[in-house]
Amino acid sequence: MIKITVVYFCLIFVCIISSFLKKNQVDNIAYRYILLGVIIFVISSGYMCGTDWRNYELMYEEFGKEASFEVTDWTLEPFYVLLNKIFNRLNVDFWMFFIFIKLCVSIILFKSLRQICPTDKFYLSLLSFLSFFGFFMLIDNPMRNVIAVAITLTAMPYLYKGKIINYLFIVFIAFLFHYSAIFMLLIYPIVRSSISNKKWFFVYIFVNVIFVKPDILFQIADFVLVPFPFLSWKVDSYMDQLDTVAKGKLFSLGLLVHLVFFILILNSRKVIEMIPNGKYIFNLAVLFPIVFRMGLTSLVFSRFQLYLSLFYVVAISCTVSLFDIKSRIFYKIYVITISVCSCYQIVTSDYRYIPYTNYFVEKMFGKEYLYDERSNYNKIYSPYKDKIVFEK
């Protein structure tokens, strides 16, 4: 058991060092695979850290009691229910199921990052991804949402090639794992279009203004989704959070950070669009700060941020090219500092991440825990146990 932040920051530190490697060293495939292998092992086999696994374990056990593969409750995504039932039928233990899914998702995430990211920017992008998104996605692990993100990433080559039927089909499968994947259906025409920087900036300002008082938007969405009661129910549940979580939130430090990156990404447009499929990477990346602002008002929009995460960190790494050779080192240090601060803020925000425990290490030492012991472990032993956490 490791009770301090060293597990997370060891990974971050190696990414920082790697971001300064020379080009011939960056191309070292063996080094990249070893580093990614260690990262995947750590984040995929986390045990009593995180929050969502508590509900997922109980759901998994309940699905194991059902003999039929029939889906009766459409408030929970049907393909996720079927996935649980299939693994139950195969007599797979919950933790083996949970770790296997996280392993598959991790491989897809890092493979996709490698495919879209310029080689010399890979480790800086990896650093930003882990700090801003990776630890949340795979340690805290909102599993259904993350599965849907991974599936949509496999659809991206079809988006690049304009094969709309293939793209929509795969995204629809993702939708059946988590309803938030509808976001990737809605933004398809936006991602395929060429919108000027001025229009993007106008949209950003417009969203900042209108989301100070977003109630009417949710009421319209609720009305439009009447034929889809399971989606309407989701909207209603997130409307309830407006009064308790973030209603009318005007400012946060994160908003300022992402505003700076938004402006830099707009100014780096030509650089980004020069890389393979750069037009689509730019459009997906520039959407992130806009969706982030929406997420400050309602958590429903924070679910959409994960679909844009890889493209955003790649675009951030490309903004380095805006600066001359002498200034790049200082800007790179700025990005690294922001990433480290983000990582620290996330892992110390509440009890979810510390202490870090690893399923295989605990099993190796023959330690067994009942559900209640595991559920309460971090809540008892975390130095951040008194902080509030909104479990999703």
C-alpha positions as CSV (number, residue, x, y, z in Angstrom):
1,M,0.0,0.0,0.0
2,I,1.3,3.4,-0.9
3,K,-0.4,6.3,1.0
4,I,1.2,9.2,-0.7
5,T,1.1,10.8,-4.1
6,V,4.4,9.2,-5.3
7,V,2.6,6.6,-7.5
8,Y,1.0,9.2,-9.6
9,F,3.9,11.6,-9.6
10,C,6.4,9.0,-10.5
11,L,4.4,8.5,-13.8
12,I,4.2,12.2,-14.3
13,F,7.9,12.7,-13.6
14,V,8.9,10.1,-16.2
15,C,6.6,11.8,-18.8
16,I,8.2,15.1,-18.0
17,I,11.7,13.7,-18.5
18,S,10.6,11.9,-21.7
19,S,9.2,15.2,-23.1
20,F,12.8,16.5,-23.3
21,L,14.2,13.5,-25.1
22,K,15.9,14.0,-28.5
23,K,14.1,12.9,-31.6
24,N,16.0,9.7,-32.0
25,Q,15.3,8.8,-28.4
26,V,11.6,9.7,-28.8
27,D,11.4,7.2,-31.6
28,N,12.6,4.4,-29.3
29,I,9.7,2.0,-29.5
30,A,10.9,-0.3,-26.7
31,Y,11.1,2.6,-24.3
32,R,7.6,3.8,-25.3
33,Y,6.1,0.4,-24.9
34,I,7.7,-0.2,-21.5
35,L,6.6,3.2,-20.2
36,L,3.0,2.7,-21.5
37,G,3.0,-0.8,-20.1
38,V,3.8,0.4,-16.6
39,I,1.3,3.3,-16.8
40,I,-1.4,0.9,-18.0
41,F,-0.6,-1.6,-15.2
42,V,-0.9,1.1,-12.5
43,I,-4.0,2.7,-13.7
44,S,-5.9,-0.4,-14.8
45,S,-5.4,-2.4,-11.7
46,G,-6.2,0.2,-9.0
47,Y,-8.2,-1.5,-6.3
48,M,-9.8,0.4,-3.4
49,C,-9.1,3.8,-4.9
50,G,-11.8,5.5,-7.0
51,T,-15.5,5.7,-6.3
52,D,-17.7,4.4,-9.1
53,W,-16.5,0.7,-8.7
54,R,-18.7,0.5,-5.6
55,N,-21.9,0.8,-7.6
56,Y,-20.5,-1.2,-10.5
57,E,-19.7,-4.1,-8.3
58,L,-23.1,-4.2,-6.7
59,M,-24.7,-3.9,-10.2
60,Y,-22.5,-6.8,-11.5
61,E,-23.6,-9.0,-8.6
62,E,-27.3,-8.2,-9.3
63,F,-26.9,-8.9,-13.0
64,G,-25.4,-12.3,-12.1
65,K,-28.7,-13.3,-10.4
66,E,-30.6,-12.8,-13.6
67,A,-30.9,-15.9,-15.9
68,S,-32.1,-13.9,-18.9
69,F,-30.1,-11.6,-21.2
70,E,-33.2,-9.4,-21.6
71,V,-32.8,-5.7,-20.8
72,T,-35.8,-4.3,-18.9
73,D,-34.5,-1.1,-17.4
74,W,-33.5,1.4,-20.1
75,T,-32.3,4.0,-17.7
76,L,-29.1,2.0,-17.7
77,E,-27.5,1.5,-21.1
78,P,-28.4,-1.8,-22.6
79,F,-25.0,-2.9,-24.0
80,Y,-23.4,-2.3,-20.7
81,V,-26.0,-4.5,-19.0
82,L,-25.4,-7.2,-21.7
83,L,-21.7,-6.9,-21.1
84,N,-22.2,-7.6,-17.4
85,K,-24.4,-10.5,-18.0
86,I,-22.0,-12.1,-20.5
87,F,-19.1,-11.9,-18.1
88,N,-21.3,-13.2,-15.3
89,R,-22.4,-16.1,-17.4
90,L,-18.6,-16.9,-18.0
91,N,-18.2,-16.9,-14.2
92,V,-15.7,-14.0,-14.3
93,D,-15.0,-12.3,-11.0
94,F,-16.0,-8.7,-10.9
95,W,-12.5,-7.4,-10.4
96,M,-11.2,-9.4,-13.3
97,F,-14.0,-8.0,-15.4
98,F,-13.3,-4.5,-14.2
99,I,-9.6,-4.6,-14.7
100,F,-10.0,-6.3,-18.1
101,I,-12.3,-3.5,-19.3
102,K,-9.9,-0.8,-18.1
103,L,-7.0,-2.6,-19.7
104,C,-8.8,-2.6,-23.1
105,V,-9.8,1.0,-22.8
106,S,-6.3,2.0,-21.8
107,I,-4.8,0.3,-24.8
108,I,-7.3,2.0,-27.2
109,L,-6.7,5.4,-25.5
110,F,-2.9,5.3,-25.8
111,K,-2.9,3.7,-29.2
112,S,-5.2,6.5,-30.4
113,L,-3.0,9.2,-28.8
114,R,0.0,7.8,-30.6
115,Q,-1.8,7.7,-34.0
116,I,-2.9,11.3,-33.9
117,C,0.0,12.9,-32.1
118,P,3.3,14.0,-33.9
119,T,6.1,11.8,-32.6
120,D,8.1,14.7,-31.1
121,K,5.0,15.9,-29.1
122,F,3.9,12.5,-27.8
123,Y,5.3,12.6,-24.3
124,L,4.2,16.1,-23.6
125,S,0.7,15.1,-24.8
126,L,0.9,12.0,-22.6
127,L,1.8,14.1,-19.6
128,S,-1.1,16.5,-20.2
129,F,-3.6,13.6,-20.8
130,L,-2.7,11.8,-17.6
131,S,-2.8,15.0,-15.5
132,F,-6.0,16.4,-16.9
133,F,-8.0,13.3,-17.7
134,G,-6.2,9.9,-17.5
135,F,-6.2,9.4,-13.7
136,F,-9.8,10.4,-13.5
137,M,-10.9,8.2,-16.4
138,L,-9.0,5.1,-15.3
139,I,-8.6,5.4,-11.5
140,D,-11.9,7.0,-10.5
141,N,-13.3,5.4,-13.7
142,P,-16.8,6.3,-14.8
143,M,-16.7,3.0,-16.6
144,R,-19.7,3.3,-19.0
145,N,-18.7,6.7,-20.1
146,V,-15.0,5.7,-20.6
147,I,-16.1,2.6,-22.6
148,A,-18.1,4.8,-24.9
149,V,-15.1,7.2,-25.3
150,A,-12.9,4.3,-26.3
151,I,-15.4,3.0,-28.8
152,T,-15.9,6.4,-30.4
153,L,-12.1,6.7,-30.9
154,T,-12.2,3.6,-33.0
155,A,-14.8,5.4,-35.2
156,M,-12.5,8.4,-35.8
157,P,-10.7,7.0,-39.0
158,Y,-14.1,6.8,-40.6
159,L,-14.8,10.4,-39.7
160,Y,-11.5,11.5,-41.3
161,K,-12.4,9.6,-44.5
162,G,-16.0,11.0,-44.6
163,K,-17.5,7.5,-44.3
164,I,-20.5,8.7,-42.3
165,I,-22.4,5.4,-42.2
166,N,-19.5,3.6,-40.6
167,Y,-18.8,6.4,-38.2
168,L,-22.5,6.7,-37.1
169,F,-22.8,3.0,-36.7
170,I,-19.9,2.7,-34.3
171,V,-20.9,5.8,-32.4
172,F,-24.4,4.4,-32.0
173,I,-22.8,1.3,-30.5
174,A,-21.0,3.6,-28.1
175,F,-24.3,5.3,-27.3
176,L,-25.7,1.9,-26.2
177,F,-22.8,1.8,-23.6
178,H,-23.3,5.4,-22.4
179,Y,-25.9,7.8,-23.6
180,S,-23.4,10.7,-23.6
181,A,-22.0,9.3,-26.9
182,I,-24.9,11.1,-28.6
183,F,-22.6,14.2,-28.3
184,M,-20.3,12.6,-31.0
185,L,-23.3,12.2,-33.3
186,L,-24.4,15.9,-32.8
187,I,-21.0,17.4,-33.5
188,Y,-20.3,15.4,-36.7
189,P,-21.2,18.3,-39.0
190,I,-19.2,20.8,-36.9
191,V,-16.1,18.6,-36.9
192,R,-16.3,18.2,-40.7
193,S,-16.8,21.9,-41.4
194,S,-14.3,24.8,-41.7
195,I,-15.3,27.4,-39.1
196,S,-13.3,30.6,-38.9
197,N,-11.4,31.6,-35.8
198,K,-13.6,34.6,-35.3
199,K,-16.7,32.5,-35.3
200,W,-15.1,30.0,-32.8
201,F,-14.3,32.9,-30.5
202,F,-17.8,34.3,-30.9
203,V,-19.3,30.9,-29.9
204,Y,-17.0,30.8,-26.9
205,I,-18.2,34.2,-25.7
206,F,-21.8,33.3,-26.4
207,V,-21.6,30.1,-24.4
208,N,-20.0,32.0,-21.5
209,V,-22.9,34.4,-21.5
210,I,-25.8,32.0,-21.9
211,F,-24.6,29.5,-19.4
212,V,-24.8,31.9,-16.6
213,K,-28.5,31.2,-16.7
214,P,-28.9,27.8,-18.5
215,D,-32.3,26.7,-17.1
216,I,-34.2,27.5,-20.2
217,L,-31.9,25.4,-22.4
218,F,-32.5,22.4,-20.2
219,Q,-36.2,23.0,-20.4
220,I,-36.0,23.0,-24.2
221,A,-33.9,19.9,-24.2
222,D,-36.4,18.2,-21.8
223,F,-39.2,19.0,-24.2
224,V,-37.4,17.8,-27.3
225,L,-36.5,14.5,-25.7
226,V,-40.0,13.7,-24.7
227,P,-40.1,10.7,-27.2
228,F,-37.0,9.3,-25.5
229,P,-38.0,9.0,-21.8
230,F,-34.7,7.5,-20.7
231,L,-32.8,10.5,-22.1
232,S,-35.4,13.0,-20.7
233,W,-34.9,11.4,-17.3
234,K,-31.1,12.0,-17.6
235,V,-31.7,15.6,-18.4
236,D,-34.0,16.0,-15.4
237,S,-31.5,14.5,-13.1
238,Y,-28.8,16.9,-14.3
239,M,-31.2,19.8,-14.0
240,D,-31.5,18.9,-10.3
241,Q,-27.8,19.3,-9.9
242,L,-27.8,23.0,-11.1
243,D,-28.9,24.2,-7.7
244,T,-26.6,22.0,-5.7
245,V,-23.3,21.8,-7.7
246,A,-22.5,24.7,-10.0
247,K,-25.4,26.9,-10.9
248,G,-24.4,30.1,-12.5
249,K,-20.7,29.6,-11.8
250,L,-18.9,32.5,-13.5
251,F,-15.2,31.8,-13.0
252,S,-12.7,29.2,-11.9
253,L,-8.9,28.9,-12.2
254,G,-9.5,26.0,-14.7
255,L,-11.6,28.3,-16.9
256,L,-8.7,30.8,-17.1
257,V,-6.2,28.1,-17.9
258,H,-8.4,26.7,-20.7
259,L,-9.2,30.1,-22.0
260,V,-5.4,30.7,-22.5
261,F,-5.1,27.3,-24.3
262,F,-8.2,28.1,-26.4
263,I,-6.6,31.3,-27.7
264,L,-3.2,29.6,-28.3
265,I,-4.9,26.7,-30.2
266,L,-6.8,29.2,-32.4
267,N,-3.5,30.9,-33.1
268,S,-1.8,27.5,-33.8
269,R,-4.5,26.5,-36.3
270,K,-2.1,26.4,-39.3
271,V,0.4,24.3,-37.4
272,I,-2.2,21.8,-36.2
273,E,-3.9,21.5,-39.6
274,M,-0.5,20.6,-41.1
275,I,-0.4,17.2,-39.2
276,P,-2.4,14.3,-40.6
277,N,-6.1,14.8,-40.1
278,G,-5.2,18.1,-38.5
279,K,-8.5,19.8,-39.5
280,Y,-10.5,17.4,-37.4
281,I,-8.1,17.4,-34.5
282,F,-8.3,21.2,-34.5
283,N,-12.1,21.3,-34.5
284,L,-12.4,18.7,-31.8
285,A,-9.7,20.4,-29.7
286,V,-11.2,23.9,-29.9
287,L,-14.5,22.5,-28.8
288,F,-13.1,21.4,-25.5
289,P,-12.8,24.9,-23.7
290,I,-16.4,25.6,-24.9
291,V,-17.7,22.3,-23.4
292,F,-15.6,22.9,-20.3
293,R,-17.3,26.2,-19.7
294,M,-20.7,24.4,-20.1
295,G,-19.5,21.8,-17.6
296,L,-18.9,24.4,-14.9
297,T,-22.7,24.9,-14.9
298,S,-23.9,21.3,-15.2
299,L,-22.0,18.0,-14.8
300,V,-23.8,16.6,-17.8
301,F,-21.5,18.5,-20.0
302,S,-18.4,17.4,-18.2
303,R,-19.2,13.9,-19.5
304,F,-18.7,15.3,-23.1
305,Q,-15.3,16.6,-22.3
306,L,-13.8,13.1,-22.2
307,Y,-14.6,12.5,-25.9
308,L,-12.5,15.6,-26.8
309,S,-9.6,14.9,-24.3
310,L,-7.0,13.3,-26.6
311,F,-7.5,15.9,-29.4
312,Y,-7.2,18.7,-26.9
313,V,-3.9,17.6,-25.4
314,V,-2.4,17.0,-28.8
315,A,-3.4,20.5,-29.8
316,I,-1.9,21.9,-26.6
317,S,1.4,20.2,-27.4
318,C,1.3,21.7,-30.9
319,T,1.0,25.2,-29.6
320,V,4.7,25.0,-28.6
321,S,5.5,25.6,-32.2
322,L,4.0,29.2,-31.9
323,F,7.1,30.3,-30.0
324,D,10.7,30.8,-31.2
325,I,13.4,28.3,-30.2
326,K,14.4,30.3,-27.1
327,S,10.9,30.9,-25.8
328,R,9.7,27.3,-26.4
329,I,11.5,26.0,-23.3
330,F,9.7,28.5,-21.1
331,Y,6.3,27.7,-22.6
332,K,7.0,24.0,-22.3
333,I,7.7,24.6,-18.6
334,Y,4.4,26.5,-18.3
335,V,2.5,23.5,-19.8
336,I,4.4,21.1,-17.5
337,T,3.6,23.3,-14.5
338,I,-0.1,23.5,-15.3
339,S,-0.2,19.7,-15.8
340,V,1.6,19.0,-12.5
341,C,-0.7,21.4,-10.6
342,S,-3.7,19.8,-12.3
343,C,-2.5,16.3,-11.3
344,Y,-1.9,17.4,-7.7
345,Q,-5.3,19.1,-7.5
346,I,-7.1,16.0,-8.8
347,V,-5.3,13.4,-6.6
348,T,-5.6,15.4,-3.4
349,S,-9.1,16.8,-4.0
350,D,-10.7,14.0,-1.9
351,Y,-10.3,10.4,-0.8
352,R,-10.6,8.8,-4.2
353,Y,-6.9,8.6,-5.2
354,I,-4.9,8.3,-2.0
355,P,-4.1,5.8,-0.7
356,Y,-3.4,4.0,-4.0
357,T,-3.9,0.2,-3.7
358,N,-3.2,-2.3,-6.5
359,Y,-5.4,-5.4,-6.9
360,F,-2.6,-7.7,-7.9
361,V,-0.2,-6.5,-5.2
362,E,-2.9,-7.1,-2.5
363,K,-3.6,-10.6,-3.9
364,M,0.1,-11.4,-4.1
365,F,0.3,-10.8,-0.3
366,G,-2.8,-12.9,0.2
367,K,-5.0,-10.0,1.5
368,E,-8.7,-10.4,1.1
369,Y,-11.3,-7.7,1.9
370,L,-15.0,-7.8,2.2
371,Y,-17.0,-5.3,0.2
372,D,-17.6,-3.0,3.1
373,E,-13.9,-3.0,4.0
374,R,-13.0,-2.1,0.5
375,S,-15.7,0.5,0.2
376,N,-14.6,2.3,3.4
377,Y,-10.9,1.8,3.0
378,N,-10.0,5.1,1.3
379,K,-12.7,7.0,3.3
380,I,-10.9,5.9,6.5
381,Y,-7.2,6.0,5.6
382,S,-7.1,8.9,3.1
383,P,-5.6,12.1,4.4
384,Y,-8.2,13.9,2.3
385,K,-11.1,11.9,3.6
386,D,-12.9,15.0,5.0
387,K,-13.2,16.6,1.6
388,I,-16.5,16.3,-0.3
389,V,-16.8,14.2,-3.4
390,F,-19.8,14.1,-5.7
391,E,-20.1,10.5,-6.8
392,K,-21.5,10.0,-10.3
